[in-house]
Each structure stands twice: as structure tokens, then as C-alpha cells.
Amino acid sequence: MRIGYARVSTVEQNLDLQLDALKTSQCKRIYEEHASGQNPERPELVNCLKALRPGDVLVVWRLDRLGRNLPDLVRIAGELEQRKVGLESITEKIETVSSTGKLVFHPFFCARRVRAERNP
């Protein structure tokens, strides 16, 4: 199943562009969040991640909607990989479902593993 996650930083911003893209991308369920990316409290992201099952694909409009920073994004992507959940970014055209997509995203997974080994 394709599950979408959309986030804007403030209540004044709207999710329309992201929601349209996620619907066009055939997401069956979309989690919507109004929270700063710097805010570690993102309950809809937590709910979204809990809902994902092996074989599902998490779809985001852009990767910066998912992670607060690169280490956070790498952590989330690594956790998805371990759970056999794909990741797709519509704007950057990055995905981890195909062999080619995994190859392109592999350096991020490696960076996560190296950091984990250095800081057990």
C-alpha cells in the first residue's frame, strides 16, 4: 500500500500542493501535519510510521517534509529499510523500492550504519 505523509511548518501554510501530489501518486492514506520540522513532537508522523507494514511505500512530496535534518532523515530511511518499507520522494524522484533506487539511496544507509557502529 502507498501511504503519504504531508507536513507544513505553520498553521498559516496549507498542504494543498503536497496533498494533490500524494493523491496523484495514488496514496491510499495520507497523514497531514502542521508542525515545524525542528519539532521532535510530530504525532502524525509517528502514527504514519506505525501504520506502515512490510511491502508498503511511504510517499512524501519532498524529503525535507519527512526529516528534521539529514541525520534524522537517514535514521528514518534506515528504519524503513529494516522494516522492508519503501520510501519515495515525488519531487526529488528518489525511491527505495526498485534495485536502482536502492543503489542510489544506499550511501545514506551506509552512513547510518557507520555512525551506529561508532556510537553504540
C-alpha positions, 0 to 999 in steps of 0.5 A: 500500500502507498501511504503519504505523509504531508507536513507544513511548518505553520498553521498559516501554510496549507498542504494543498500542493503536497496533498494533490501530489500524494493523491496523484501518486495514488496514496491510499492514506495520507497523514497531514501535519502542521508542525515545524520540522525542528519539532521532535513532537510530530504525532502524525508522523509517528502514527504514519510510521506505525501504520506502515507494514512490510511491502508498503511505500511511504510517499512524501512530496519532498524529503525535507517534509519527512526529516528534521535534518539529514541525520534524522532523515537517514535514521528514518530511511534506515528504519524503513529499510529494516522494516522492508518499507519503501520510501519515495520522494515525488519531487526529488524522484528518489525511491527505495523500492526498485534495485536502482533506487536502492543503489542510489539511496544506499550511501545514506544507509551506509552512513547510518550504519557507520555512525551506529557502529561508532556510537553504540 
